Amino acid sequence: MPAQDIPVPQDPADALAAVAALRHLADRLEDAAVEQAMRAGWGWPDVAEALGVTRQAVHKKHAKRLIAAGVTLRRRR
């Protein structure tokens, strides 16, 4: 979608607030999807590939939260 086709509020404060809200929503969706995948037995490489990031990046971002949530994490084989 070309940038000119994206509706942007005229007030920059409103536009930036919308961006911040979308980022927050995307983070929450990612957290839920990663947790679901890990509970389903996915490994870090599988999750990383699906998100288009490195295994290290996804582990760094999610491991502590998943452990705190009681998710059993797979070890490397």
Secondary structure, 3 states (H helix, E strand, C coil): CCHHHCCCCCCHHHHHHHHHHHHHHHHHHHHHHHHHHHHCCCCHHHHHHHHCCCHHHHHHHHHHHHHHCCCCCCCCC
